[in-house]
Amino acid sequence: MSIKTVASIIVIITLQATGAYSGGFVIDPGHSPKTPGATSCTGKPEYLYNDSLAQYVLSYLLKQHIPVSLTRTVNEELSLINRASAAAGKKLFLSIHHDSVQPLFITWKNHRPTSTKAEGYSIFVSSKNRYYEQSLKYAHRLGAALRSRGLSPSKHHGEKISGENRQLLDSENGIYLFDDLVVLKNADAPSVLFEAAVIVNPQDEARAASKQYKLQIAEAVLEMIQ
């Protein structure tokens, strides 16, 4: 049985056991095969990194007896609105992604995008979410938990350039305001979008692929929700 098959079974069992619309927490693995997201410096699509990290965090939280579920199974296609609807009745909606940089900072090598412009994590919230203040509290706690484990935020989303220019709410913890992110503004629960690493950066990509990094993030997520 393949790793992906096992992962899918785990998610299905979890959704049946906890209920995708019951109390607890929900993790949204960003993108999918049809909407793959960014491409890493190794040529892999972002959604594979998102799935891997979401599965790791899910497993870690379940071992701590935390009620948690995913918005989708591996390779499942789900609209942004349907992802957001999975937040109903939850204590927190956490969308997991991996980051890139603007095209002007990218060099293509062997048809793969590479850049050392930025590295680190970023956290986004939307003031259009009806639970904005609670979302911001969760974001602060996540950023602080990540930094306590030696991780550093990226500041590139605050740069005054086309495609960025996001309001930096908390420089120390790497928290940005992004009002019109569909999954955040439409989620009926406190909601945070987390960019775990800049995968066009070779050093950050290697970090993101490591079990140690996934464990640090899972620990930080647990600290955020406790």
DRENTITI-411386 format. One record per residue (C-alpha): chain; x, y, z; residue in one letter. Coordinates in Angstrom, 1 decimal. Layout:
REM residues N
{"A", {X, Y, Z}, "a"} ...
END
This chain:
REM residues 226
{"A", {0.0, 0.0, 0.0}, "m"} {"A", {1.4, 3.4, -1.0}, "s"} {"A", {2.2, 6.2, 1.5}, "i"} {"A", {-0.5, 8.3, -0.2}, "k"} {"A", {-3.1, 5.6, 0.1}, "t"} {"A", {-2.3, 5.2, 3.8}, "v"} {"A", {-2.4, 9.0, 4.3}, "a"} {"A", {-5.8, 9.1, 2.6}, "s"} {"A", {-7.2, 6.4, 4.8}, "i"} {"A", {-5.9, 8.2, 7.9}, "i"} {"A", {-7.7, 11.4, 6.8}, "v"} {"A", {-11.0, 9.5, 6.0}, "i"} {"A", {-10.9, 7.8, 9.4}, "i"} {"A", {-10.2, 11.1, 11.2}, "t"} {"A", {-13.1, 12.8, 9.4}, "l"} {"A", {-15.4, 10.0, 10.3}, "q"} {"A", {-14.2, 10.0, 13.9}, "a"} {"A", {-14.2, 13.7, 14.6}, "t"} {"A", {-16.7, 15.0, 12.0}, "g"} {"A", {-15.5, 17.7, 9.6}, "a"} {"A", {-18.2, 20.1, 10.9}, "y"} {"A", {-18.1, 19.2, 14.6}, "s"} {"A", {-16.2, 21.1, 17.4}, "g"} {"A", {-12.4, 21.2, 17.4}, "g"} {"A", {-9.9, 22.4, 14.9}, "f"} {"A", {-9.7, 22.1, 11.1}, "v"} {"A", {-6.6, 22.2, 9.0}, "i"} {"A", {-6.8, 23.1, 5.3}, "d"} {"A", {-4.0, 21.7, 3.1}, "p"} {"A", {-3.7, 24.5, 0.5}, "g"} {"A", {-4.1, 23.8, -3.2}, "h"} {"A", {-4.5, 20.5, -5.0}, "s"} {"A", {-3.3, 18.6, -8.1}, "p"} {"A", {-5.5, 20.8, -10.4}, "k"} {"A", {-4.5, 24.0, -8.6}, "t"} {"A", {-0.9, 23.1, -7.5}, "p"} {"A", {0.3, 26.5, -6.2}, "g"} {"A", {3.9, 27.5, -6.3}, "a"} {"A", {6.7, 25.4, -7.8}, "t"} {"A", {9.7, 24.6, -5.6}, "s"} {"A", {13.4, 24.9, -6.5}, "c"} {"A", {13.3, 21.1, -6.9}, "t"} {"A", {10.4, 21.2, -9.4}, "g"} {"A", {7.7, 19.9, -7.0}, "k"} {"A", {4.3, 21.5, -6.7}, "p"} {"A", {3.4, 23.3, -3.5}, "e"} {"A", {0.4, 21.2, -2.7}, "y"} {"A", {2.6, 18.2, -2.0}, "l"} {"A", {4.4, 20.1, 0.7}, "y"} {"A", {1.1, 21.4, 2.0}, "n"} {"A", {-0.3, 17.8, 2.2}, "d"} {"A", {2.8, 16.4, 3.8}, "s"} {"A", {2.9, 19.1, 6.5}, "l"} {"A", {-0.9, 19.0, 7.2}, "a"} {"A", {-0.8, 15.2, 7.6}, "q"} {"A", {2.1, 15.5, 10.0}, "y"} {"A", {0.4, 18.2, 12.1}, "v"} {"A", {-2.9, 16.2, 12.0}, "l"} {"A", {-1.2, 13.0, 13.3}, "s"} {"A", {0.7, 14.9, 16.0}, "y"} {"A", {-2.4, 16.6, 17.3}, "l"} {"A", {-4.4, 13.4, 17.3}, "l"} {"A", {-1.7, 11.8, 19.4}, "k"} {"A", {-2.2, 14.6, 21.9}, "q"} {"A", {-6.0, 13.8, 21.9}, "h"} {"A", {-6.8, 17.1, 20.2}, "i"} {"A", {-10.0, 17.0, 18.1}, "p"} {"A", {-8.8, 17.9, 14.6}, "v"} {"A", {-9.8, 17.2, 11.0}, "s"} {"A", {-8.7, 18.2, 7.5}, "l"} {"A", {-10.8, 20.0, 4.9}, "t"} {"A", {-9.9, 17.5, 2.2}, "r"} {"A", {-8.4, 14.1, 1.6}, "t"} {"A", {-5.2, 13.7, -0.4}, "v"} {"A", {-5.7, 14.6, -4.1}, "n"} {"A", {-9.3, 15.8, -3.4}, "e"} {"A", {-10.4, 18.9, -5.3}, "e"} {"A", {-12.2, 21.4, -3.2}, "l"} {"A", {-13.2, 25.0, -4.0}, "s"} {"A", {-12.0, 27.9, -1.8}, "l"} {"A", {-15.6, 28.5, -0.6}, "i"} {"A", {-16.0, 24.8, 0.3}, "n"} {"A", {-12.7, 24.9, 2.2}, "r"} {"A", {-13.9, 28.0, 4.2}, "a"} {"A", {-17.3, 26.3, 4.9}, "s"} {"A", {-15.5, 23.6, 6.8}, "a"} {"A", {-14.7, 26.1, 9.5}, "a"} {"A", {-18.3, 26.3, 10.6}, "a"} {"A", {-18.5, 25.3, 14.3}, "g"} {"A", {-14.8, 25.1, 14.7}, "k"} {"A", {-12.5, 26.8, 17.2}, "k"} {"A", {-9.9, 27.5, 14.6}, "l"} {"A", {-9.4, 27.2, 10.8}, "f"} {"A", {-5.7, 26.8, 9.9}, "l"} {"A", {-4.8, 27.0, 6.2}, "s"} {"A", {-1.3, 25.5, 5.5}, "i"} {"A", {0.7, 26.7, 2.5}, "h"} {"A", {4.3, 27.1, 1.3}, "h"} {"A", {5.6, 30.3, -0.2}, "d"} {"A", {7.4, 31.8, -3.2}, "s"} {"A", {8.6, 35.3, -4.2}, "v"} {"A", {7.7, 37.7, -7.0}, "q"} {"A", {8.9, 36.7, -10.6}, "p"} {"A", {11.5, 39.5, -10.8}, "l"} {"A", {13.5, 37.8, -8.0}, "f"} {"A", {13.4, 34.3, -9.6}, "i"} {"A", {16.2, 32.7, -11.6}, "t"} {"A", {15.2, 29.6, -13.7}, "w"} {"A", {17.7, 26.7, -13.6}, "k"} {"A", {16.9, 23.6, -15.5}, "n"} {"A", {13.3, 24.8, -15.7}, "h"} {"A", {13.1, 25.2, -11.9}, "r"} {"A", {12.6, 28.5, -10.1}, "p"} {"A", {15.3, 29.5, -7.7}, "t"} {"A", {15.7, 32.5, -5.4}, "s"} {"A", {17.5, 33.5, -2.2}, "t"} {"A", {15.4, 36.7, -1.9}, "k"} {"A", {13.4, 35.4, 1.1}, "a"} {"A", {13.2, 32.6, 3.6}, "e"} {"A", {11.2, 31.9, 6.6}, "g"} {"A", {7.5, 31.6, 7.5}, "y"} {"A", {4.6, 34.1, 7.2}, "s"} {"A", {1.2, 34.3, 8.9}, "i"} {"A", {-1.9, 36.0, 7.4}, "f"} {"A", {-5.2, 37.1, 8.9}, "v"} {"A", {-8.2, 39.0, 7.4}, "s"} {"A", {-10.0, 41.8, 9.1}, "s"} {"A", {-13.1, 40.8, 7.1}, "k"} {"A", {-13.3, 37.6, 9.1}, "n"} {"A", {-16.0, 38.0, 11.8}, "r"} {"A", {-13.6, 36.6, 14.3}, "y"} {"A", {-10.8, 38.8, 13.4}, "y"} {"A", {-9.6, 39.7, 16.9}, "e"} {"A", {-9.5, 36.0, 17.9}, "q"} {"A", {-7.8, 35.2, 14.6}, "s"} {"A", {-5.1, 37.8, 15.5}, "l"} {"A", {-4.6, 36.3, 18.9}, "k"} {"A", {-4.1, 32.8, 17.4}, "y"} {"A", {-1.6, 34.3, 14.9}, "a"} {"A", {0.4, 36.0, 17.7}, "h"} {"A", {0.5, 32.8, 19.6}, "r"} {"A", {1.6, 30.8, 16.6}, "l"} {"A", {4.4, 33.3, 15.7}, "g"} {"A", {5.7, 33.4, 19.2}, "a"} {"A", {5.7, 29.6, 19.4}, "a"} {"A", {7.6, 29.3, 16.1}, "l"} {"A", {10.2, 31.9, 17.2}, "r"} {"A", {10.7, 30.1, 20.5}, "s"} {"A", {11.8, 27.1, 18.5}, "r"} {"A", {14.4, 29.2, 16.6}, "g"} {"A", {12.3, 29.8, 13.4}, "l"} {"A", {12.3, 33.2, 11.8}, "s"} {"A", {9.6, 35.1, 9.8}, "p"} {"A", {10.1, 36.5, 6.3}, "s"} {"A", {9.5, 40.2, 5.8}, "k"} {"A", {9.2, 40.1, 2.0}, "h"} {"A", {5.4, 40.4, 1.8}, "h"} {"A", {5.6, 43.9, 3.3}, "g"} {"A", {7.9, 45.3, 0.6}, "e"} {"A", {6.5, 48.2, -1.4}, "k"} {"A", {6.4, 46.3, -4.7}, "i"} {"A", {3.7, 45.0, -7.0}, "s"} {"A", {2.2, 41.8, -5.7}, "g"} {"A", {3.3, 42.4, -2.1}, "e"} {"A", {2.8, 45.6, -0.1}, "n"} {"A", {0.9, 43.8, 2.7}, "r"} {"A", {0.4, 45.6, 5.9}, "q"} {"A", {2.8, 44.1, 8.5}, "l"} {"A", {0.8, 43.9, 11.8}, "l"} {"A", {3.5, 42.2, 13.8}, "d"} {"A", {7.1, 42.4, 12.5}, "s"} {"A", {8.5, 40.2, 15.3}, "e"} {"A", {6.1, 37.4, 14.6}, "n"} {"A", {5.7, 37.8, 10.9}, "g"} {"A", {1.9, 38.5, 10.8}, "i"} {"A", {0.4, 40.3, 7.8}, "y"} {"A", {-3.1, 41.6, 7.0}, "l"} {"A", {-4.6, 40.1, 3.8}, "f"} {"A", {-8.3, 41.0, 3.9}, "d"} {"A", {-9.4, 39.4, 0.7}, "d"} {"A", {-8.0, 35.9, 1.0}, "l"} {"A", {-11.1, 33.9, 0.3}, "v"} {"A", {-10.6, 31.1, 2.8}, "v"} {"A", {-9.9, 33.6, 5.6}, "l"} {"A", {-12.6, 36.2, 5.1}, "k"} {"A", {-15.4, 33.6, 4.4}, "n"} {"A", {-14.5, 31.1, 7.2}, "a"} {"A", {-17.1, 31.2, 10.0}, "d"} {"A", {-14.4, 30.7, 12.7}, "a"} {"A", {-11.1, 32.3, 13.8}, "p"} {"A", {-8.9, 31.8, 10.8}, "s"} {"A", {-5.1, 31.9, 10.1}, "v"} {"A", {-3.2, 31.2, 6.9}, "l"} {"A", {0.3, 29.9, 7.5}, "f"} {"A", {3.1, 30.0, 4.8}, "e"} {"A", {5.6, 27.5, 6.3}, "a"} {"A", {8.6, 28.2, 4.1}, "a"} {"A", {9.8, 29.8, 0.9}, "v"} {"A", {10.2, 26.7, -1.3}, "i"} {"A", {12.0, 28.5, -4.2}, "v"} {"A", {14.9, 29.1, -1.7}, "n"} {"A", {17.0, 25.9, -1.7}, "p"} {"A", {17.9, 26.2, 2.0}, "q"} {"A", {14.3, 26.8, 3.0}, "d"} {"A", {13.0, 24.0, 0.7}, "e"} {"A", {15.4, 21.5, 2.4}, "a"} {"A", {14.2, 22.7, 5.8}, "r"} {"A", {10.6, 22.4, 4.8}, "a"} {"A", {11.1, 18.8, 3.6}, "a"} {"A", {12.7, 17.7, 6.9}, "s"} {"A", {10.9, 15.8, 9.7}, "k"} {"A", {12.5, 18.1, 12.3}, "q"} {"A", {10.9, 21.2, 10.8}, "y"} {"A", {7.5, 19.5, 10.5}, "k"} {"A", {7.8, 18.5, 14.2}, "l"} {"A", {8.7, 22.1, 15.2}, "q"} {"A", {5.7, 23.4, 13.4}, "i"} {"A", {3.4, 20.7, 14.9}, "a"} {"A", {4.6, 21.6, 18.3}, "e"} {"A", {4.0, 25.3, 17.7}, "a"} {"A", {0.5, 24.6, 16.4}, "v"} {"A", {-0.2, 22.6, 19.6}, "l"} {"A", {1.1, 25.5, 21.7}, "e"} {"A", {-1.0, 28.0, 19.8}, "m"} {"A", {-4.3, 26.1, 20.5}, "i"} {"A", {-3.8, 25.1, 24.1}, "q"} 
END
